[in-house]
Structures are given as structure tokens and as C-alpha cells.
Amino acid sequence: MAKEIINGLGRRKTAVARVYLKTGGKGVFIVNGKDIKDYIALKQLLDRALKPLHMLEAISKFDVTVNVKGGGIKGQAEAISLGIARALVKNDETVKPLLKTENLLTRDSRMVERKKFGKKKARKSFQFSKR
């Protein structure tokens, strides 16, 4: 079996993750040149990032390389999860309904609202004095 590289892109808030799955791998997971357990220290976020692979029991079938930029560690973990899910669907279209039921293919579009001029923050105003 020839080793094939499948890519997927995941975004969350300002984090962007480019995911590359290599078929026929041994389960090596590299994020920005580090092992994923060193990059994402919190177990809860690590489980969230790897959820698509755990659902399909495909953690040892692929070598995964991820380049992720921007945002915080939680946004990056969720971006990685979306990127992995999209790459798995590209690899095998039959897994799409299973991933879709767990909302792993849904892009979470919530972003920080920008600050407006004349206000303290995005919506908070200065105290209003009537007299």
C-alpha cells in the first residue's frame, strides 16, 4: 500500500491548523515540530483534539503532522480536531455521517467582537450621567 498524504484545514477563533495525515502510519502525532503530548499539556484539550481519530479507532493507522498558528491553546486544539475530521472525510467518505452526528465537521464561527470607537470595549459604554 502506497503512503498517501491527505490534508485538512481547521479553524477556530483566530487559530488555523493545517493537518496532514499519512496513511499506513504508526500513530506518530507531531504538532509544530513537537509531540502532541508536549504541545497540548491538558488532557481535556488533548482528548478534544484527538476525538475524530478515537471515534473511528484510527489513532494507530495514520501519522499526523500539524502546523497550527494563532489563538490560544483551546482554539488550537479545536482547530486541530476540525482539520483531522475534514482530512478523514477526504480519505473515506463513509465516515462523514458518524463525524457529523458528533458535530466534528462543524466550523465554530464565534469570534471576538471588535472594539468600537467611543466605547470602553465592544459593547460596554462609559457611565451615562443624566444631570
C-alpha distance (Angstrom), angle and dihedral (degrees) to the residues before:
residue distance angle dihedral
M1 . . .
A2 3.80 . .
K3 3.78 116.9 .
E4 3.76 109.0 -114.1
I5 3.81 126.8 -169.1
I6 3.80 117.4 -139.3
N7 3.79 119.9 -172.4
G8 3.80 132.5 -155.6
L9 3.78 133.9 -179.8
G10 3.79 123.6 -141.4
R11 3.79 129.1 -175.2
R12 3.80 133.9 -174.4
K13 3.81 125.3 167.2
T14 3.81 101.8 -38.8
A15 3.82 96.2 -26.5
V16 3.80 119.5 108.0
A17 3.81 121.0 -169.4
R18 3.79 124.1 -168.5
V19 3.81 107.9 -161.5
Y20 3.81 125.5 -164.2
L21 3.83 118.5 -168.9
K22 3.79 117.5 -164.6
T23 3.81 111.7 -158.7
G24 3.79 119.4 -134.8
G25 3.79 92.8 32.2
K26 3.78 133.7 143.4
G27 3.80 99.7 -122.1
V28 3.82 99.9 -87.6
F29 3.82 109.7 161.3
I30 3.83 118.2 -165.7
V31 3.83 124.0 178.4
N32 3.82 116.9 -173.6
G33 3.81 90.9 -22.5
K34 3.83 94.9 -50.3
D35 3.79 133.0 95.0
I36 3.82 110.6 -94.4
K37 3.83 92.2 -119.6
D38 3.82 89.0 58.0
Y39 3.82 93.6 44.0
I40 3.82 97.9 45.6
A41 3.81 106.6 36.8
L42 3.82 98.8 175.2
K43 3.81 112.6 87.0
Q44 3.82 92.7 -148.1
L45 3.83 92.1 57.0
L46 3.81 91.7 41.7
D47 3.82 90.0 55.0
R48 3.81 90.2 47.7
A49 3.81 92.0 51.8
L50 3.82 93.2 48.3
K51 3.83 97.2 40.2
P52 3.85 96.4 106.6
L53 3.82 91.2 53.6
H54 3.82 93.0 44.9
M55 3.81 91.7 50.0
L56 3.80 91.7 55.7
E57 3.83 93.5 37.0
A58 3.80 86.6 -126.0
I59 3.81 99.0 127.6
S60 3.82 92.9 114.1
K61 3.81 96.4 39.2
F62 3.81 96.8 70.3
D63 3.78 139.4 47.9
V64 3.81 105.9 -140.8
T65 3.80 126.3 -156.2
V66 3.80 119.2 -177.0
N67 3.79 132.9 -172.1
V68 3.79 109.9 -166.0
K69 3.81 129.5 178.1
G70 3.77 137.2 177.0
G71 3.77 134.7 16.5
G72 3.77 128.0 50.2
I73 3.77 130.8 -59.1
K74 3.83 94.5 -87.9
G75 3.80 93.9 50.3
Q76 3.79 89.5 47.1
A77 3.82 92.1 50.9
E78 3.81 91.4 51.3
A79 3.81 91.2 45.9
I80 3.81 89.6 52.3
S81 3.81 89.8 50.7
L82 3.81 92.5 52.8
G83 3.81 92.0 45.9
I84 3.81 91.9 51.4
A85 3.81 91.9 47.8
R86 3.82 92.3 50.6
A87 3.81 91.7 48.0
L88 3.82 91.2 49.7
V89 3.82 90.4 52.3
K90 3.83 89.6 50.2
N91 3.80 88.3 52.2
D92 3.83 96.4 46.5
E93 3.83 121.3 10.1
T94 3.83 92.8 -163.3
V95 3.84 92.9 73.1
K96 3.82 92.7 61.1
P97 3.85 97.6 92.2
L98 3.82 91.6 49.4
L99 3.82 93.1 50.4
K100 3.80 91.6 42.4
T101 3.82 93.2 56.1
E102 3.83 88.8 57.9
N103 3.87 91.4 48.0
L104 3.80 91.2 -119.0
L105 3.82 93.1 133.8
T106 3.81 94.6 51.7
R107 3.80 117.1 105.1
D108 3.80 109.0 -136.4
S109 3.80 100.4 -139.1
R110 3.81 98.0 -173.9
M111 3.79 109.8 127.8
V112 3.79 134.4 171.7
E113 3.78 110.2 -85.2
R114 3.78 113.4 -121.4
K115 3.77 122.9 -110.4
K116 3.79 114.0 -104.4
F117 3.80 124.3 -142.1
G118 3.80 115.6 -103.7
K119 3.83 90.6 30.6
K120 3.80 134.0 91.3
K121 3.82 94.2 -129.6
A122 3.81 134.6 -12.3
R123 3.80 93.8 -56.3
K124 3.80 107.7 -5.8
S125 3.80 112.1 105.9
F126 3.76 132.1 -160.4
Q127 3.80 115.2 -92.4
F128 3.79 111.7 -77.5
S129 3.79 118.5 -133.4
K130 3.79 117.4 -163.4
R131 3.83 94.8 -169.4
